[in-house]
Structures are given as C-alpha cells and as structure tokens.
Amino acid sequence: MNNEFTFTIKSIRLDENYHPSNSTRITTNFANLARGESRQQNLRNALKMIDNRFNALANWDNPKGDRYSVELEIVSVDMDIAGSGQTFPSIEVLKTNIVDHKTNERIEGIVGNNFSSYVRDYDFSVLLLDHNKDQPKFSIPANFGDLHGKLFKYFVDSEAYKSHFSKPPVICLSVSDNKTYHRTENQHPVLGFEYQPNESSLTEQYFKKMGLQVRYFMPPNSVAPLAFYFFGDLLNGYTNLELISTISTMETFQKIYRPEIYNANAVAGKCYQPNLKNLDHSLTQIVYDREERSQLAIAQGRFAEEHFIKPYQTVLEQWSANYAL
C-alpha cells in the first residue's frame, strides 16, 4: 500500500518578480504579499527585512552588517494518488539558501519554514468547523489530523524528499494568543531564551501527528518567542547560519502578518501571553490582507474536500489503516 503515492517536487525563486502559481494557496504569506498594486514593493521590502535581520544575528566577522543575503525558494510538492497520473498539490514550503558575499559561497539553508497544506485547511476550516457547528461545547473529531500527519511523514521519509534535501524540515510558526509562555534559564546564542507554554495547543497536537516536536525560543532583539517544529535535535542538528536563515525569514513574515505580537513596542517578559488586540505595536510598510486570508482558508479547505478527500476517500482510508502513525 505504501507504493500508492509518489511525489513530484518543484521549486521556484521567491524574489521581487514572483507571481503565485494557480496551485499555490493564496493564504500563504508570500503569495498574499505578491498580489495587487504594491506586489513588487511588498516583496522587495520583505526580502530586505530578511537580509537585514540575518546580518544583525550573524554579526561575527560582519562589521558592516552586509556580508550575507538570503535567497528563498518556494518548494511545491504534488502527490500522485494511487498511480493514477492525477496529482494533488499536497504541500508547499520555503527553502532558504545563504549567500556569503565575503567568500562568494552559497550555503544551503533549511527547508520548511513556512508550511502550507490544503489538507490542513480542510481539517481546521471544514472538518473541525462542521464538527462543532451548533454544538454547546467545543470538541475534536475522532482521528483528527491522522491522515495529514501520516501523509507528511510519508513524504519526509520518501526518496523524493531525501534526494532533494539533506536535512529534515524545520517549520516556524507564531505563538498562540490563548496560551501563556514562561521564560526558562536555557539560552542559545542564536535562538535566544527558551520559553515553555502553560499547556499544549491544538496546533502542537496536530503537528505531533506529523512527527514533529516543538520548542519555543525568543531570538536576540526579538520581542516575542517563535514556535519551532522539528525532527530530532533542533539545537545541535543545524548550524547557526541555518537557524538564522529560518529566524530572519519567519520573523519577518510574522512582523508583517502579526505585528501586534512580533512588531510590538514592548518586549515579552518572563511570563508572556500574546495579545492580537495589542495596540502598542508598529506597522511595516507592507500591504497584507488578513481578512481575505481567513476567508480563503475555508474555500481552500472545500477545494481539498472536493478534489482530494472525497474522490479518494476509499484509497486514503485503506492506505491510512496500513501506515503506522
């Protein structure tokens, strides 16, 4: 049964000339920026923010703060279901590459970073909402996230992944605004102080089914911790430059998308609860449509239901039953 699915990996450069493809989830951070009258300026500004943040963190042997730049690739994964020749756009992530202008070296970064999945949209914006519609108490459907988690692990274990990428993915998300985070004494030179949440979140549980652990760190000169989802050993499995490429990229997107948390004017303290209604924050000079993002998540979930979940329900159920989570 494990031979039912094969993956095709494609990548394109994310630069100021980027245009989203037809299969890209429009709610993805970079796709949202790349539309409208301000699209090119949006992308140019965001990429400059990433480079500036990278050089600020990689400040050794970098007196002018201009030694490095970050190149981004959008990696799209299409899945062929049951050898039918029909493909579904299953996953989209970002890959970082680091250019050292002092040595003229191009250094491989981290794959993952931003994480997009139509099936995740289906789980959270269709299945979960339908399950709780008109219910007096919120609950989670049985086996919630099992299929998505198995598909993701199957992809990371695939020859397609291993032939393209040398290390497991790291996904970086924002913290949850309904959890409280406590700063520990553990401090990493690049990732910064580690924080621990007061309880597990639904996102943590969902990503755990994908095989991913999570740790929360607030990098130097950041104002809030980030959530890092990973396989293996986050602190020792990646170089400082690799980690900085993820921090600089994803912190930039969070400053744009969630300025109330990541562009706040006050730094998170020892006990920190994120607040999306925080008025004491600064806005970037980048246009981002958050209202449209939330509306489109439902439409994308319905797309997954129509073109993936329902047509291949029997195949998916049989495959899932035979694949150990």
C-alpha positions as CSV (number, residue, x, y, z in Angstrom):
1,M,0.0,0.0,0.0
2,N,2.9,2.4,0.7
3,N,3.6,2.4,-3.1
4,E,0.3,4.1,-3.7
5,F,1.6,7.6,-3.5
6,T,4.5,9.3,-5.3
7,F,5.7,12.8,-5.0
8,T,7.0,15.4,-7.5
9,I,9.0,18.3,-6.1
10,K,9.2,21.6,-7.9
11,S,10.8,24.9,-6.8
12,I,10.8,28.5,-8.0
13,R,12.6,31.5,-6.8
14,L,10.9,33.9,-4.4
15,D,12.1,37.3,-5.4
16,E,10.5,40.6,-6.3
17,N,9.4,39.2,-9.6
18,Y,7.5,36.3,-8.1
19,H,3.9,35.6,-9.2
20,P,1.9,32.9,-7.4
21,S,1.1,29.8,-9.5
22,N,-2.5,28.6,-9.9
23,S,-2.0,25.7,-7.4
24,T,-0.5,27.9,-4.6
25,R,-2.6,28.5,-1.6
26,I,-3.3,32.2,-1.7
27,T,-3.4,32.4,2.1
28,T,0.4,31.6,2.1
29,N,2.4,34.5,3.4
30,F,4.5,35.1,0.3
31,A,1.5,34.6,-2.0
32,N,-0.5,37.2,-0.1
33,L,2.3,39.7,-0.5
34,A,2.7,39.1,-4.2
35,R,-0.6,40.5,-5.4
36,G,-2.1,43.9,-6.0
37,E,-0.6,47.2,-6.9
38,S,2.1,47.0,-4.2
39,R,3.2,43.5,-5.0
40,Q,6.7,44.2,-6.2
41,Q,7.4,46.8,-3.5
42,N,6.0,44.4,-0.9
43,L,8.3,41.6,-1.9
44,R,11.3,43.9,-2.2
45,N,10.7,45.3,1.3
46,A,10.1,41.9,2.8
47,L,13.3,40.4,1.3
48,K,15.3,43.4,2.5
49,M,13.9,43.0,6.0
50,I,15.0,39.3,5.9
51,D,18.6,40.2,4.8
52,N,18.9,42.9,7.5
53,R,17.7,40.6,10.2
54,F,20.0,37.9,9.1
55,N,23.1,40.1,9.2
56,A,22.1,41.5,12.6
57,L,22.1,38.0,14.0
58,A,25.1,36.7,12.1
59,N,27.2,39.7,13.3
60,W,30.6,37.9,13.8
61,D,33.2,38.9,11.1
62,N,30.5,41.1,9.6
63,P,31.4,44.7,10.7
64,K,29.3,46.4,8.1
65,G,26.3,44.2,8.5
66,D,26.1,43.3,4.8
67,R,28.1,40.1,4.5
68,Y,25.1,37.8,3.9
69,S,21.9,37.7,1.9
70,V,19.1,35.1,1.9
71,E,17.7,33.5,-1.2
72,L,14.3,31.9,-0.9
73,E,12.8,29.0,-3.0
74,I,9.2,28.1,-2.9
75,V,9.1,24.3,-2.9
76,S,5.8,22.7,-4.1
77,V,5.0,19.1,-3.7
78,D,2.5,17.4,-5.9
79,M,1.2,13.9,-4.9
80,D,0.2,11.3,-7.4
81,I,-2.6,9.3,-5.8
82,A,-2.8,5.5,-6.4
83,G,-0.6,5.8,-9.5
84,S,-3.5,7.4,-11.4
85,G,-1.4,10.1,-13.0
86,Q,-3.7,12.6,-11.3
87,T,-1.8,14.9,-8.9
88,F,-2.9,17.0,-6.0
89,P,-0.9,20.0,-4.6
90,S,-0.2,18.5,-1.2
91,I,2.4,20.6,0.5
92,E,4.2,23.9,-0.1
93,V,7.2,25.0,2.0
94,L,10.1,27.5,1.8
95,K,13.7,26.7,1.4
96,T,16.4,29.1,2.5
97,N,19.8,29.5,0.9
98,I,22.5,31.8,2.3
99,V,24.9,33.8,0.1
100,D,28.2,34.7,1.8
101,H,29.4,37.8,-0.2
102,K,32.8,37.7,1.6
103,T,33.7,34.2,0.4
104,N,31.4,34.1,-2.6
105,E,29.9,30.9,-1.2
106,R,26.3,29.7,-1.4
107,I,25.3,27.8,1.7
108,E,22.3,25.5,1.9
109,G,19.8,26.7,4.5
110,I,16.7,25.0,5.9
111,V,13.7,23.6,4.2
112,G,10.3,24.0,5.8
113,N,10.0,27.4,7.5
114,N,6.5,28.4,6.2
115,F,4.2,25.4,5.9
116,S,1.1,25.3,3.6
117,S,-1.2,22.3,3.2
118,Y,-4.7,22.1,1.6
119,V,-5.4,19.1,3.8
120,R,-4.7,21.1,6.9
121,D,-7.1,23.8,5.6
122,Y,-9.7,21.0,5.3
123,D,-9.1,19.7,8.8
124,F,-9.2,23.1,10.5
125,S,-11.6,25.1,8.3
126,V,-14.0,22.5,7.2
127,L,-13.9,19.3,9.3
128,L,-13.4,21.0,12.7
129,L,-15.9,23.7,12.0
130,D,-18.6,21.3,10.7
131,H,-18.0,19.0,13.7
132,N,-18.6,21.9,16.2
133,K,-21.5,23.6,14.3
134,D,-24.4,24.2,16.7
135,Q,-22.7,22.2,19.4
136,P,-22.8,23.5,23.0
137,K,-19.2,22.5,23.7
138,F,-16.1,22.6,21.5
139,S,-14.6,19.1,20.8
140,I,-12.1,17.5,18.4
141,P,-13.3,14.9,15.8
142,A,-12.0,11.4,16.2
143,N,-8.7,10.7,14.4
144,F,-8.3,14.5,13.8
145,G,-5.1,15.1,11.9
146,D,-4.2,11.4,11.5
147,L,-4.3,11.3,7.7
148,H,-2.4,14.6,7.3
149,G,0.2,13.5,9.8
150,K,0.8,10.2,8.0
151,L,1.0,11.8,4.6
152,F,3.6,14.3,5.8
153,K,5.7,11.7,7.5
154,Y,5.5,9.5,4.4
155,F,6.7,12.5,2.3
156,V,9.6,13.2,4.6
157,D,10.6,9.5,4.5
158,S,10.3,9.4,0.7
159,E,13.2,9.1,-1.7
160,A,11.8,12.3,-3.4
161,Y,12.5,14.2,-0.2
162,K,15.8,12.6,0.5
163,S,17.1,13.2,-3.0
164,H,16.3,17.0,-2.8
165,F,17.1,17.9,0.9
166,S,20.0,16.9,3.1
167,K,18.3,17.5,6.5
168,P,14.8,17.2,8.0
169,P,12.5,20.2,7.8
170,V,12.0,22.9,10.4
171,I,8.7,24.7,10.5
172,C,8.4,28.1,12.3
173,L,5.1,29.4,13.5
174,S,3.7,32.1,15.7
175,V,2.9,31.5,19.3
176,S,-0.8,31.0,20.3
177,D,-2.6,34.0,21.7
178,N,-4.6,31.8,24.2
179,K,-1.6,30.3,25.9
180,T,0.8,31.7,28.5
181,Y,4.6,31.3,28.0
182,H,7.2,31.3,30.7
183,R,10.8,32.1,30.1
184,T,13.4,29.5,31.2
185,E,17.1,29.9,32.0
186,N,18.0,28.0,28.9
187,Q,19.6,30.3,26.4
188,H,21.0,29.5,22.9
189,P,23.4,32.0,21.2
190,V,21.2,32.3,18.1
191,L,17.7,31.0,19.1
192,G,17.8,33.0,22.4
193,F,15.9,32.3,25.5
194,E,13.6,29.3,25.6
195,Y,10.0,29.6,26.7
196,Q,7.6,26.9,27.8
197,P,3.8,27.1,27.4
198,N,1.4,26.5,30.2
199,E,-0.4,23.8,28.3
200,S,-0.4,22.1,24.9
201,S,-2.3,23.6,22.0
202,L,-4.3,22.0,19.2
203,T,-1.6,23.0,16.8
204,E,1.0,21.3,18.9
205,Q,-1.1,18.1,18.9
206,Y,-1.7,18.3,15.2
207,F,2.0,18.8,14.4
208,K,2.9,16.0,16.8
209,K,0.9,13.6,14.5
210,M,3.2,14.8,11.7
211,G,6.1,13.5,13.8
212,L,7.3,17.0,14.9
213,Q,8.4,18.2,18.3
214,V,8.1,21.8,19.3
215,R,10.2,24.2,21.3
216,Y,9.7,28.0,21.8
217,F,12.6,30.5,21.6
218,M,12.9,34.3,21.6
219,P,15.9,35.2,19.5
220,P,18.2,38.1,20.5
221,N,16.5,41.5,19.9
222,S,13.1,39.9,19.2
223,V,10.0,40.9,21.1
224,A,8.2,37.6,21.3
225,P,9.1,33.9,21.1
226,L,8.6,31.8,17.9
227,A,7.5,28.2,17.7
228,F,10.0,25.8,16.1
229,Y,8.6,22.5,14.9
230,F,11.3,19.9,14.1
231,F,12.5,16.3,14.0
232,G,15.5,15.2,16.0
233,D,17.7,17.8,17.7
234,L,16.9,21.4,16.8
235,L,19.9,22.9,18.7
236,N,22.6,20.5,17.5
237,G,21.2,19.3,14.2
238,Y,21.6,22.6,12.4
239,T,24.3,25.2,12.1
240,N,23.9,28.7,13.4
241,L,23.7,30.1,9.9
242,E,20.9,27.6,9.1
243,L,19.0,28.6,12.2
244,I,19.4,32.3,11.5
245,S,18.0,31.8,7.9
246,T,14.8,30.5,9.4
247,I,14.6,33.1,12.2
248,S,15.2,36.0,9.8
249,T,12.7,34.7,7.2
250,M,9.8,33.7,9.5
251,E,10.2,36.6,12.0
252,T,9.9,39.0,9.0
253,F,6.7,37.3,7.8
254,Q,5.3,37.4,11.4
255,K,6.1,41.1,11.7
256,I,4.0,41.7,8.6
257,Y,1.2,39.3,9.4
258,R,1.0,39.6,13.2
259,P,2.5,43.0,14.1
260,E,0.5,43.1,17.4
261,I,2.8,40.3,18.6
262,Y,6.0,40.4,16.6
263,N,6.3,44.1,15.9
264,A,5.1,45.1,19.4
265,N,6.8,48.0,21.1
266,A,7.3,46.1,24.4
267,V,9.4,43.0,24.7
268,A,7.9,39.8,26.1
269,G,8.7,39.4,29.8
270,K,9.4,36.3,31.9
271,C,5.6,35.5,31.8
272,Y,4.2,36.3,28.4
273,Q,0.7,36.0,26.9
274,P,0.5,37.1,23.2
275,N,-2.3,39.6,22.5
276,L,-3.7,40.1,19.0
277,K,-5.6,43.1,20.3
278,N,-2.4,44.9,21.4
279,L,-2.5,48.5,20.2
280,D,1.1,49.2,21.2
281,H,2.7,48.0,18.0
282,S,4.2,49.3,14.8
283,L,3.2,48.5,11.3
284,T,5.6,47.6,8.5
285,Q,5.4,49.4,5.1
286,I,4.0,46.2,3.6
287,V,0.4,45.6,2.5
288,Y,-1.1,42.4,3.8
289,D,-4.8,41.3,3.6
290,R,-5.5,39.4,6.8
291,E,-9.3,39.4,6.4
292,E,-9.1,37.8,3.0
293,R,-6.7,35.2,4.4
294,S,-9.2,33.9,6.9
295,Q,-12.0,33.7,4.3
296,L,-9.9,31.9,1.8
297,A,-8.8,29.2,4.3
298,I,-12.4,27.9,4.2
299,A,-12.5,28.0,0.4
300,Q,-9.2,26.1,0.2
301,G,-10.5,23.5,2.7
302,R,-13.5,22.9,0.5
303,F,-11.2,22.6,-2.5
304,A,-9.3,19.8,-0.7
305,E,-12.5,18.1,0.2
306,E,-13.8,18.2,-3.4
307,H,-10.6,17.3,-5.2
308,F,-8.8,15.0,-2.7
309,I,-10.7,13.9,0.4
310,K,-14.0,12.7,-1.3
311,P,-12.7,11.4,-4.6
312,Y,-10.0,9.3,-3.0
313,Q,-11.7,8.5,0.3
314,T,-11.6,4.7,0.0
315,V,-7.9,4.7,-1.2
316,L,-6.9,7.1,1.6
317,E,-8.7,5.2,4.3
318,Q,-7.1,1.9,3.2
319,W,-3.7,3.5,3.0
320,S,-4.0,5.2,6.3
321,A,-5.1,2.0,8.0
322,N,-1.9,0.3,6.8
323,Y,0.5,3.1,7.6
324,A,1.7,3.3,11.2
325,L,1.4,6.8,12.6
